[in-house]
Amino acid sequence: MDSAEFIDMVAQDAPSAEISDALKQMMFAKSAEFVDAAAPEVAKTLFGEPEEGDDVEPEINAETEQEPEQETEVNDVPTT
């Protein structure tokens, strides 16, 4: 749907649910175009471009740290 069709819907008093759905669909399509266009540049910025001869695999740390167990204290308060 293009903007002219959307304006016609509004001008012809289409149900508000249809207008809302059409608007959401148009906005989703426009944002998807933006994301598709920006994704390669963002990926280059975040991850950098691999240099030639750079065949080093990232090091994976297989060790996991465990948090120390917490001991719970029991108060010896007499109940009456």
Steps between C-alpha positions, in 0.01 A plus 500: 500500500632841416428828669235601243296188577535570870377857459204371298413260784501787750303728267236234435448440873628144501467321834761613748630144545577478126670840504705401803603170342596671174706760684679233704572301184644807325716588802626142533595491130682833524691397813594166338649691207702715738626201698597312184690804371676574830588143603821457297645832619412426863656154473823653367505751783436246775702205378752661267597365165725194499850575380668281241693213657305537822399135543511499880193351661367676812609337823221334692533476876355162596544557872200626685514686824273384775363734758578405859212343683337726753440369846178592668508602861246367742419727789450325831220722616260329736138522404234546764 
